[in-house]
Amino acid sequence: MRKAKTIISLMIIMAAIVAITACSGETRVVSTWTMSGALTHNIEANSWLISINRVNGNSRRDVTFTSESIRALHVENTNNGGSVALVITQGEAQRRIDISGNFNEILDISDDFEPGSIRLRLEFESAENVRVSLSW
């Protein structure tokens, strides 16, 4: 019983840490979610990876795209249950893409968005065994 409380406490602390804004240079990630199981959350200059057992909620990252990288947004996702969506926003422009299940595409978003700051938001609804990888 004590071990279960310790594990639950650690999961709550991890969720709280991730929910707090993580800053590294111009990279800013904000996550608001409930989760269970192991979490991998890697943030690199030109990539973003989230791997988690079960999750509800969202995570967002503001990215500065160049004219080259805006044509080469690689999105890869696998999950066994629930839904996962990528919402791309810049000013008033917004595009929502359902990436649930097995999704592996290179997106050219230059028709809808300009080079510069773009918000990427991952939305999870009862998602299980999730591995999302974005690179640009």
N, C-alpha and C positions, 0 to 999 in steps of 0.2 A: 504494500500500500504506500509506504514511504517513497519507494523508487518511482511509482507512478506519479506521485505528487511532484517529485523532483523533475521528472521528464516533462510534465505539463507546465511546470513553472519555467523551465528552460525554453519550451516552445513559445510561451507567452512573451518571454523576454526577447527571443529572436524576432518574433513578429513585431514587437514594439520598436526594436532597433531598426528593422527594415522600414517600418512605417515612418520613422523620423527621416527627414531629408538627408540624403547622403550626397556630399559634395566632393568633387575632385576636379579642380580646374574649372572648365565651363560645363562639365558633366553634372547634371542634377537629376536625381531619381527620387520620386516620391511614390511610396507604395502604401495602399490601404487595403488590407486583406486579412482574412482568417485562413489559416493554413494548418496542415498537419503533415508530419513526416519530415524527411530531410529536405533542406533547401540549398540550392546552389544559385547564387546570384552574382554573375561576373559582369563587370562593366569595364569595357576597354574603350579606347578612343574611337574606334570604328566598328564596334560590335557590342552586343548585349545578349546575355544568355540567362534564362531562368529555367531551372529544373526543380520540380516540386511534386510531392506525392498527391496532395489534395489541396485545392485552393478555391476560394470565392473572393471576389473583389477586383482590384485593379492595380497596375503599376504604370507610371508614366516617366518618360525621359524626354528632355528637350535636347535636340541635336541640331548642330549647324551643318547643313548639307551644302556641298559645292555643286557646280554645274555637272560635274562628272558623277558624283555619288548619288545625286537625285535620280539618275537614270539607272542605278544599279543597287537598289535596295533588295537584298536577298533575305527572304523570310522562309524559315523552316520551322515546322511545328509537328509534334506528335502528341496525342493524348488519347486515353482510352474511354473516357466518359465526360459528360458535360460539354461545355462549349468554351471556345477561346476566340476572341476577336481582336483585331488590330484596328485602332482608330487613329487616323493621321489628320492633324489639324494645323492650319497656318492661317491666322487671322479669321476671316469668315468661312474660308474653304475647309471642308471636312470630308473625309472618305472613310467608310467603315468596311472592313474586309473580314469575312468569317474564315478563320484559319483552323477550324476544328478538325480533329482527326489527323489525317496525314496530309500535310501541306508543304510544298517545296517549290517556290517560284522566285524569280527575279522580277521585281516590279519596277517599271519606269513610271514614276509619279510626276514627271516633269510637265505633263499636260495639265495637271491640277494644282501644282505648287511651284513656287519660285525657289531658287537657291537661297539659303539663309536659314534662320531658325524655324524648325518644324517640331511639333510635339508628337511623339509616338506614345500611344497609350494601349496597353494590353489589358483586356477585360476578360475575367475568368468567372464562369458560372458553373458551380459544382464540377469543376474540371479535375480529372484524376490522371495521375502518371503523366504529368505535363513536362515537355522539354521544348522550349521556344528559343530559337536562335535567330537574331537579326544581325546583319552586317551590311556595310555600305562603303 
